[in-house]
C-alpha cells in the first residue's frame, strides 16, 4: 500500500509565475480603463464655431 504525502509543497517560482500571469493583464486592463474613463471627466475641447451666413 502506497503511503500518501498529505503536505505537497509548491515551487515559489511557479507561484510567482502564476501571479505574474494574472497581474500583468489585470494591470493593463485597469490602465486602459482608467485612461478611457478620464476622457469622460476632462473638459471638452470647444468646437469651432461655424461662420455666420
PQR file with spaces between the fields and no chain letter, atoms N, CA, C, O and H, PARSE charges and radii, in Angstrom:
ATOM       1  N    UNK     1       0.843   -1.181    0.000 -0.4000 1.5000
ATOM       2  CA   UNK     1       0.000    0.000    0.000 -0.0000 2.0000
ATOM       3  C    UNK     1       0.892    1.251    0.000  0.5500 1.7000
ATOM       4  O    UNK     1       1.815    1.366    0.806 -0.5500 1.4000
ATOM       5  N    UNK     2       0.605    2.173   -0.908 -0.4000 1.5000
ATOM       6  CA   UNK     2       1.421    3.376   -1.043 -0.0000 2.0000
ATOM       7  C    UNK     2       1.072    4.368    0.056  0.5500 1.7000
ATOM       8  O    UNK     2      -0.092    4.549    0.413 -0.5500 1.4000
ATOM       9  H    UNK     2      -0.145    2.080   -1.563  0.4000 1.0000
ATOM      10  N    UNK     3       2.100    4.996    0.576 -0.4000 1.5000
ATOM      11  CA   UNK     3       1.897    5.996    1.622 -0.0000 2.0000
ATOM      12  C    UNK     3       1.634    7.357    0.956  0.5500 1.7000
ATOM      13  O    UNK     3       2.409    7.798    0.107 -0.5500 1.4000
ATOM      14  H    UNK     3       3.045    4.849    0.286  0.4000 1.0000
ATOM      15  N    UNK     4       0.548    8.010    1.346 -0.4000 1.5000
ATOM      16  CA   UNK     4       0.209    9.304    0.763 -0.0000 2.0000
ATOM      17  C    UNK     4       0.866   10.424    1.562  0.5500 1.7000
ATOM      18  O    UNK     4       0.859   10.420    2.793 -0.5500 1.4000
ATOM      19  H    UNK     4      -0.082    7.652    2.036  0.4000 1.0000
ATOM      20  N    UNK     5       1.428   11.370    0.840 -0.4000 1.5000
ATOM      21  CA   UNK     5       2.040   12.532    1.470 -0.0000 2.0000
ATOM      22  C    UNK     5       0.971   13.614    1.611  0.5500 1.7000
ATOM      23  O    UNK     5       0.549   14.178    0.601 -0.5500 1.4000
ATOM      24  H    UNK     5       1.434   11.373   -0.160  0.4000 1.0000
ATOM      25  N    UNK     6       0.519   13.922    2.828 -0.4000 1.5000
ATOM      26  CA   UNK     6      -0.574   14.888    2.991 -0.0000 2.0000
ATOM      27  C    UNK     6      -0.173   16.332    2.696  0.5500 1.7000
ATOM      28  O    UNK     6      -1.036   17.169    2.434 -0.5500 1.4000
ATOM      29  H    UNK     6       0.862   13.464    3.648  0.4000 1.0000
ATOM      30  N    UNK     7       1.130   16.635    2.735 -0.4000 1.5000
ATOM      31  CA   UNK     7       1.587   18.005    2.506 -0.0000 2.0000
ATOM      32  C    UNK     7       2.385   18.033    1.207  0.5500 1.7000
ATOM      33  O    UNK     7       3.430   17.394    1.087 -0.5500 1.4000
ATOM      34  H    UNK     7       1.831   15.955    2.948  0.4000 1.0000
ATOM      35  N    UNK     8       1.868   18.792    0.234 -0.4000 1.5000
ATOM      36  CA   UNK     8       2.600   18.972   -1.017 -0.0000 2.0000
ATOM      37  C    UNK     8       3.107   20.397   -1.046  0.5500 1.7000
ATOM      38  O    UNK     8       2.371   21.335   -0.738 -0.5500 1.4000
ATOM      39  H    UNK     8       1.019   19.311    0.331  0.4000 1.0000
ATOM      40  N    UNK     9       4.351   20.557   -1.412 -0.4000 1.5000
ATOM      41  CA   UNK     9       4.937   21.891   -1.456 -0.0000 2.0000
ATOM      42  C    UNK     9       4.989   22.367   -2.896  0.5500 1.7000
ATOM      43  O    UNK     9       5.380   21.623   -3.795 -0.5500 1.4000
ATOM      44  H    UNK     9       4.949   19.795   -1.662  0.4000 1.0000
ATOM      45  N    UNK    10       4.590   23.619   -3.104 -0.4000 1.5000
ATOM      46  CA   UNK    10       4.641   24.221   -4.433 -0.0000 2.0000
ATOM      47  C    UNK    10       5.942   24.992   -4.579  0.5500 1.7000
ATOM      48  O    UNK    10       6.499   25.500   -3.606 -0.5500 1.4000
ATOM      49  H    UNK    10       4.272   24.223   -2.373  0.4000 1.0000
ATOM      50  N    UNK    11       6.397   25.066   -5.781 -0.4000 1.5000
ATOM      51  CA   UNK    11       7.603   25.821   -6.072 -0.0000 2.0000
ATOM      52  C    UNK    11       7.305   27.324   -5.971  0.5500 1.7000
ATOM      53  O    UNK    11       6.336   27.793   -6.568 -0.5500 1.4000
ATOM      54  H    UNK    11       5.944   24.654   -6.572  0.4000 1.0000
ATOM      55  N    UNK    12       8.108   28.076   -5.237 -0.4000 1.5000
ATOM      56  CA   UNK    12       7.910   29.531   -5.177 -0.0000 2.0000
ATOM      57  C    UNK    12       7.999   30.186   -6.557  0.5500 1.7000
ATOM      58  O    UNK    12       7.331   31.185   -6.822 -0.5500 1.4000
ATOM      59  H    UNK    12       8.895   27.695   -4.752  0.4000 1.0000
ATOM      60  N    UNK    13       8.825   29.618   -7.428 -0.4000 1.5000
ATOM      61  CA   UNK    13       8.950   30.148   -8.785 -0.0000 2.0000
ATOM      62  C    UNK    13       7.654   29.940   -9.567  0.5500 1.7000
ATOM      63  O    UNK    13       7.233   30.816  -10.323 -0.5500 1.4000
ATOM      64  H    UNK    13       9.368   28.807   -7.214  0.4000 1.0000
ATOM      65  N    UNK    14       7.027   28.786   -9.385 -0.4000 1.5000
ATOM      66  CA   UNK    14       5.763   28.503  -10.054 -0.0000 2.0000
ATOM      67  C    UNK    14       4.650   29.417   -9.543  0.5500 1.7000
ATOM      68  O    UNK    14       3.815   29.881  -10.319 -0.5500 1.4000
ATOM      69  H    UNK    14       7.369   28.074   -8.772  0.4000 1.0000
ATOM      70  N    UNK    15       4.643   29.667   -8.253 -0.4000 1.5000
ATOM      71  CA   UNK    15       3.642   30.571   -7.667 -0.0000 2.0000
ATOM      72  C    UNK    15       3.848   31.993   -8.192  0.5500 1.7000
ATOM      73  O    UNK    15       2.881   32.673   -8.535 -0.5500 1.4000
ATOM      74  H    UNK    15       5.321   29.290   -7.622  0.4000 1.0000
ATOM      75  N    UNK    16       5.098   32.440   -8.255 -0.4000 1.5000
ATOM      76  CA   UNK    16       5.390   33.785   -8.771 -0.0000 2.0000
ATOM      77  C    UNK    16       4.986   33.907  -10.232  0.5500 1.7000
ATOM      78  O    UNK    16       4.437   34.930  -10.641 -0.5500 1.4000
ATOM      79  H    UNK    16       5.883   31.887   -7.977  0.4000 1.0000
ATOM      80  N    UNK    17       5.252   32.877  -11.016 -0.4000 1.5000
ATOM      81  CA   UNK    17       4.877   32.907  -12.433 -0.0000 2.0000
ATOM      82  C    UNK    17       3.365   32.967  -12.593  0.5500 1.7000
ATOM      83  O    UNK    17       2.862   33.673  -13.467 -0.5500 1.4000
ATOM      84  H    UNK    17       5.699   32.046  -10.684  0.4000 1.0000
ATOM      85  N    UNK    18       2.642   32.239  -11.765 -0.4000 1.5000
ATOM      86  CA   UNK    18       1.185   32.265  -11.835 -0.0000 2.0000
ATOM      87  C    UNK    18       0.644   33.655  -11.492  0.5500 1.7000
ATOM      88  O    UNK    18      -0.285   34.140  -12.138 -0.5500 1.4000
ATOM      89  H    UNK    18       3.050   31.665  -11.055  0.4000 1.0000
ATOM      90  N    UNK    19       1.226   34.294  -10.475 -0.4000 1.5000
ATOM      91  CA   UNK    19       0.782   35.644  -10.115 -0.0000 2.0000
ATOM      92  C    UNK    19       1.093   36.645  -11.225  0.5500 1.7000
ATOM      93  O    UNK    19       0.296   37.545  -11.487 -0.5500 1.4000
ATOM      94  H    UNK    19       1.981   33.900   -9.950  0.4000 1.0000
ATOM      95  N    UNK    20       2.232   36.496  -11.870 -0.4000 1.5000
ATOM      96  CA   UNK    20       2.584   37.400  -12.971 -0.0000 2.0000
ATOM      97  C    UNK    20       1.594   37.233  -14.122  0.5500 1.7000
ATOM      98  O    UNK    20       1.177   38.212  -14.741 -0.5500 1.4000
ATOM      99  H    UNK    20       2.880   35.765  -11.657  0.4000 1.0000
ATOM     100  N    UNK    21       1.223   35.987  -14.401 -0.4000 1.5000
ATOM     101  CA   UNK    21       0.254   35.727  -15.470 -0.0000 2.0000
ATOM     102  C    UNK    21      -1.085   36.393  -15.164  0.5500 1.7000
ATOM     103  O    UNK    21      -1.800   36.791  -16.083 -0.5500 1.4000
ATOM     104  H    UNK    21       1.561   35.191  -13.899  0.4000 1.0000
ATOM     105  N    UNK    22      -1.429   36.516  -13.896 -0.4000 1.5000
ATOM     106  CA   UNK    22      -2.693   37.150  -13.505 -0.0000 2.0000
ATOM     107  C    UNK    22      -2.556   38.667  -13.424  0.5500 1.7000
ATOM     108  O    UNK    22      -3.429   39.394  -13.899 -0.5500 1.4000
ATOM     109  H    UNK    22      -0.848   36.193  -13.149  0.4000 1.0000
ATOM     110  N    UNK    23      -1.478   39.146  -12.830 -0.4000 1.5000
ATOM     111  CA   UNK    23      -1.350   40.579  -12.543 -0.0000 2.0000
ATOM     112  C    UNK    23      -1.087   41.418  -13.791  0.5500 1.7000
ATOM     113  O    UNK    23      -1.643   42.509  -13.913 -0.5500 1.4000
ATOM     114  H    UNK    23      -0.769   38.556  -12.444  0.4000 1.0000
ATOM     115  N    UNK    24      -0.259   40.946  -14.721 -0.4000 1.5000
ATOM     116  CA   UNK    24       0.102   41.751  -15.894 -0.0000 2.0000
ATOM     117  C    UNK    24      -1.123   42.093  -16.750  0.5500 1.7000
ATOM     118  O    UNK    24      -1.317   43.271  -17.052 -0.5500 1.4000
ATOM     119  H    UNK    24       0.193   40.060  -14.622  0.4000 1.0000
ATOM     120  N    UNK    25      -1.961   41.132  -17.158 -0.4000 1.5000
ATOM     121  CA   UNK    25      -3.141   41.514  -17.936 -0.0000 2.0000
ATOM     122  C    UNK    25      -4.140   42.353  -17.138  0.5500 1.7000
ATOM     123  O    UNK    25      -4.814   43.220  -17.694 -0.5500 1.4000
ATOM     124  H    UNK    25      -1.804   40.175  -16.913  0.4000 1.0000
ATOM     125  N    UNK    26      -4.229   42.091  -15.839 -0.4000 1.5000
ATOM     126  CA   UNK    26      -5.133   42.874  -14.996 -0.0000 2.0000
ATOM     127  C    UNK    26      -4.671   44.327  -14.923  0.5500 1.7000
ATOM     128  O    UNK    26      -5.488   45.242  -15.027 -0.5500 1.4000
ATOM     129  H    UNK    26      -3.681   41.386  -15.388  0.4000 1.0000
ATOM     130  N    UNK    27      -3.387   44.543  -14.747 -0.4000 1.5000
ATOM     131  CA   UNK    27      -2.841   45.902  -14.687 -0.0000 2.0000
ATOM     132  C    UNK    27      -3.024   46.615  -16.025  0.5500 1.7000
ATOM     133  O    UNK    27      -3.356   47.800  -16.056 -0.5500 1.4000
ATOM     134  H    UNK    27      -2.723   43.800  -14.662  0.4000 1.0000
ATOM     135  N    UNK    28      -2.810   45.899  -17.131 -0.4000 1.5000
ATOM     136  CA   UNK    28      -3.002   46.506  -18.455 -0.0000 2.0000
ATOM     137  C    UNK    28      -4.464   46.911  -18.639  0.5500 1.7000
ATOM     138  O    UNK    28      -4.749   48.013  -19.109 -0.5500 1.4000
ATOM     139  H    UNK    28      -2.541   44.936  -17.106  0.4000 1.0000
ATOM     140  N    UNK    29      -5.377   46.034  -18.276 -0.4000 1.5000
ATOM     141  CA   UNK    29      -6.798   46.328  -18.427 -0.0000 2.0000
ATOM     142  C    UNK    29      -7.238   47.484  -17.550  0.5500 1.7000
ATOM     143  O    UNK    29      -8.036   48.319  -17.976 -0.5500 1.4000
ATOM     144  H    UNK    29      -5.145   45.139  -17.894  0.4000 1.0000
ATOM     145  N    UNK    30      -6.732   47.540  -16.341 -0.4000 1.5000
ATOM     146  CA   UNK    30      -7.076   48.639  -15.438 -0.0000 2.0000
ATOM     147  C    UNK    30      -6.531   49.957  -15.977  0.5500 1.7000
ATOM     148  O    UNK    30      -7.221   50.976  -15.944 -0.5500 1.4000
ATOM     149  H    UNK    30      -6.084   46.862  -15.994  0.4000 1.0000
ATOM     150  N    UNK    31      -5.309   49.939  -16.466 -0.4000 1.5000
ATOM     151  CA   UNK    31      -4.705   51.138  -17.049 -0.0000 2.0000
ATOM     152  C    UNK    31      -5.516   51.626  -18.250  0.5500 1.7000
ATOM     153  O    UNK    31      -5.791   52.819  -18.375 -0.5500 1.4000
ATOM     154  H    UNK    31      -4.749   49.111  -16.493  0.4000 1.0000
ATOM     155  N    UNK    32      -5.895   50.705  -19.125 -0.4000 1.5000
ATOM     156  CA   UNK    32      -6.684   51.037  -20.311 -0.0000 2.0000
ATOM     157  C    UNK    32      -8.040   51.631  -19.907  0.5500 1.7000
ATOM     158  O    UNK    32      -8.493   52.614  -20.493 -0.5500 1.4000
ATOM     159  H    UNK    32      -5.672   49.736  -19.024  0.4000 1.0000
ATOM     160  N    UNK    33      -8.676   51.031  -18.911 -0.4000 1.5000
ATOM     161  CA   UNK    33      -9.985   51.501  -18.458 -0.0000 2.0000
ATOM     162  C    UNK    33      -9.895   52.891  -17.836  0.5500 1.7000
ATOM     163  O    UNK    33     -10.734   53.750  -18.107 -0.5500 1.4000
ATOM     164  H    UNK    33      -8.308   50.232  -18.435  0.4000 1.0000
ATOM     165  N    UNK    34      -8.889   53.110  -17.011 -0.4000 1.5000
ATOM     166  CA   UNK    34      -8.739   54.420  -16.360 -0.0000 2.0000
ATOM     167  C    UNK    34      -8.461   55.505  -17.397  0.5500 1.7000
ATOM     168  O    UNK    34      -9.015   56.600  -17.309 -0.5500 1.4000
ATOM     169  H    UNK    34      -8.208   52.412  -16.791  0.4000 1.0000
ATOM     170  N    UNK    35      -7.614   55.213  -18.368 -0.4000 1.5000
ATOM     171  CA   UNK    35      -7.328   56.207  -19.414 -0.0000 2.0000
ATOM     172  C    UNK    35      -8.588   56.578  -20.186  0.5500 1.7000
ATOM     173  O    UNK    35      -8.811   57.753  -20.477 -0.5500 1.4000
ATOM     174  H    UNK    35      -7.164   54.323  -18.439  0.4000 1.0000
ATOM     175  N    UNK    36      -9.410   55.590  -20.520 -0.4000 1.5000
ATOM     176  CA   UNK    36     -10.641   55.883  -21.248 -0.0000 2.0000
ATOM     177  C    UNK    36     -11.681   56.555  -20.361  0.5500 1.7000
ATOM     178  O    UNK    36     -12.449   57.386  -20.845 -0.5500 1.4000
ATOM     179  H    UNK    36      -9.229   54.636  -20.284  0.4000 1.0000
ATOM     180  N    UNK    37     -11.725   56.221  -19.099 -0.4000 1.5000
ATOM     181  CA   UNK    37     -12.675   56.853  -18.186 -0.0000 2.0000
ATOM     182  C    UNK    37     -12.312   58.314  -17.955  0.5500 1.7000
ATOM     183  O    UNK    37     -13.194   59.145  -17.739 -0.5500 1.4000
ATOM     184  H    UNK    37     -11.101   55.546  -18.706  0.4000 1.0000
ATOM     185  N    UNK    38     -11.021   58.633  -17.998 -0.4000 1.5000
ATOM     186  CA   UNK    38     -10.611   60.025  -17.793 -0.0000 2.0000
ATOM     187  C    UNK    38     -11.149   60.931  -18.899  0.5500 1.7000
ATOM     188  O    UNK    38     -11.318   62.131  -18.685 -0.5500 1.4000
ATOM     189  H    UNK    38     -10.305   57.957  -18.173  0.4000 1.0000
ATOM     190  N    UNK    39     -11.417   60.376  -20.067 -0.4000 1.5000
ATOM     191  CA   UNK    39     -11.992   61.165  -21.155 -0.0000 2.0000
ATOM     192  C    UNK    39     -13.383   61.681  -20.773  0.5500 1.7000
ATOM     193  O    UNK    39     -13.796   62.750  -21.222 -0.5500 1.4000
ATOM     194  H    UNK    39     -11.280   59.401  -20.241  0.4000 1.0000
ATOM     195  N    UNK    40     -14.093   60.930  -19.955 -0.4000 1.5000
ATOM     196  CA   UNK    40     -15.439   61.350  -19.546 -0.0000 2.0000
ATOM     197  C    UNK    40     -15.407   62.541  -18.601  0.5500 1.7000
ATOM     198  O    UNK    40     -16.343   63.340  -18.568 -0.5500 1.4000
ATOM     199  H    UNK    40     -13.757   60.062  -19.590  0.4000 1.0000
ATOM     200  N    UNK    41     -14.328   62.659  -17.831 -0.4000 1.5000
ATOM     201  CA   UNK    41     -14.260   63.690  -16.805 -0.0000 2.0000
ATOM     202  C    UNK    41     -13.400   64.884  -17.187  0.5500 1.7000
ATOM     203  O    UNK    41     -13.297   65.833  -16.410 -0.5500 1.4000
ATOM     204  H    UNK    41     -13.568   62.011  -17.857  0.4000 1.0000
ATOM     205  N    UNK    42     -12.787   64.864  -18.345 -0.4000 1.5000
ATOM     206  CA   UNK    42     -11.980   66.004  -18.765 -0.0000 2.0000
ATOM     207  C    UNK    42     -12.876   67.020  -19.478  0.5500 1.7000
ATOM     208  O    UNK    42     -13.937   66.672  -19.997 -0.5500 1.4000
ATOM     209  H    UNK    42     -12.871   64.093  -18.976  0.4000 1.0000
ATOM     210  N    UNK    43     -12.439   68.264  -19.494 -0.4000 1.5000
ATOM     211  CA   UNK    43     -13.214   69.326  -20.135 -0.0000 2.0000
ATOM     212  C    UNK    43     -13.214   69.101  -21.648  0.5500 1.7000
ATOM     213  O    UNK    43     -12.169   68.835  -22.242 -0.5500 1.4000
ATOM     214  H    UNK    43     -11.578   68.547  -19.073  0.4000 1.0000
ATOM     215  N    UNK    44     -14.375   69.207  -22.256 -0.4000 1.5000
ATOM     216  CA   UNK    44     -14.408   69.020  -23.714 -0.0000 2.0000
ATOM     217  C    UNK    44     -13.723   70.169  -24.430  0.5500 1.7000
ATOM     218  O    UNK    44     -13.741   71.308  -23.966 -0.5500 1.4000
ATOM     219  H    UNK    44     -15.224   69.423  -21.774  0.4000 1.0000
ATOM     220  N    UNK    45     -13.126   69.858  -25.555 -0.4000 1.5000
ATOM     221  CA   UNK    45     -12.499   70.909  -26.340 -0.0000 2.0000
ATOM     222  C    UNK    45     -13.601   71.693  -27.054  0.5500 1.7000
ATOM     223  O    UNK    45     -14.537   71.093  -27.580 -0.5500 1.4000
ATOM     224  H    UNK    45     -13.112   68.932  -25.932  0.4000 1.0000
ATOM     225  N    UNK    46     -13.505   72.994  -27.078 -0.4000 1.5000
ATOM     226  CA   UNK    46     -14.555   73.777  -27.719 -0.0000 2.0000
ATOM     227  C    UNK    46     -14.584   73.524  -29.232  0.5500 1.7000
ATOM     228  O    UNK    46     -13.548   73.490  -29.897 -0.5500 1.4000
ATOM     229  H    UNK    46     -12.744   73.482  -26.650  0.4000 1.0000
ATOM     230  N    UNK    47     -15.774   73.351  -29.738 -0.4000 1.5000
ATOM     231  CA   UNK    47     -15.926   73.111  -31.168 -0.0000 2.0000
ATOM     232  C    UNK    47     -15.731   74.420  -31.916  0.5500 1.7000
ATOM     233  O    UNK    47     -16.043   75.492  -31.397 -0.5500 1.4000
ATOM     234  H    UNK    47     -16.616   73.378  -29.199  0.4000 1.0000
ATOM     235  N    UNK    48     -15.219   74.332  -33.125 -0.4000 1.5000
ATOM     236  CA   UNK    48     -15.019   75.516  -33.938 -0.0000 2.0000
ATOM     237  C    UNK    48     -16.392   76.077  -34.330  0.5500 1.7000
ATOM     238  O    UNK    48     -17.269   75.337  -34.776 -0.5500 1.4000
ATOM     239  H    UNK    48     -14.966   73.462  -33.547  0.4000 1.0000
ATOM     240  N    UNK    49     -16.561   77.359  -34.162 -0.4000 1.5000
ATOM     241  CA   UNK    49     -17.839   77.983  -34.479 -0.0000 2.0000
ATOM     242  C    UNK    49     -18.005   78.075  -35.992  0.5500 1.7000
ATOM     243  O    UNK    49     -17.080   78.434  -36.720 -0.5500 1.4000
ATOM     244  H    UNK    49     -15.849   77.960  -33.800  0.4000 1.0000
ATOM     245  N    UNK    50     -19.174   77.751  -36.426 -0.4000 1.5000
ATOM     246  CA   UNK    50     -19.478   77.847  -37.853 -0.0000 2.0000
ATOM     247  C    UNK    50     -19.622   79.330  -38.227  0.5500 1.7000
ATOM     248  O    UNK    50     -20.182   80.111  -37.457 -0.5500 1.4000
ATOM     249  H    UNK    50     -19.926   77.459  -35.834  0.4000 1.0000
ATOM     250  N    UNK    51     -19.131   79.708  -39.373 -0.4000 1.5000
ATOM     251  CA   UNK    51     -19.266   81.115  -39.772 -0.0000 2.0000
ATOM     252  C    UNK    51     -20.731   81.483  -40.010  0.5500 1.7000
ATOM     253  O    UNK    51     -21.503   80.695  -40.559 -0.5500 1.4000
ATOM     254  H    UNK    51     -18.676   79.074  -39.998  0.4000 1.0000
ATOM     255  N    UNK    52     -21.096   82.688  -39.589 -0.4000 1.5000
ATOM     256  CA   UNK    52     -22.472   83.155  -39.771 -0.0000 2.0000
ATOM     257  C    UNK    52     -22.724   83.453  -41.245  0.5500 1.7000
ATOM     258  O    UNK    52     -21.865   83.998  -41.937 -0.5500 1.4000
ATOM     259  H    UNK    52     -20.469   83.328  -39.144  0.4000 1.0000
ATOM     260  N    UNK    53     -23.895   83.093  -41.705 -0.4000 1.5000
ATOM     261  CA   UNK    53     -24.229   83.339  -43.112 -0.0000 2.0000
ATOM     262  C    UNK    53     -25.168   84.498  -43.248  0.5500 1.7000
ATOM     263  O    UNK    53     -25.558   84.849  -44.361 -0.5500 1.4000
ATOM     264  H    UNK    53     -24.593   82.650  -41.143  0.4000 1.0000
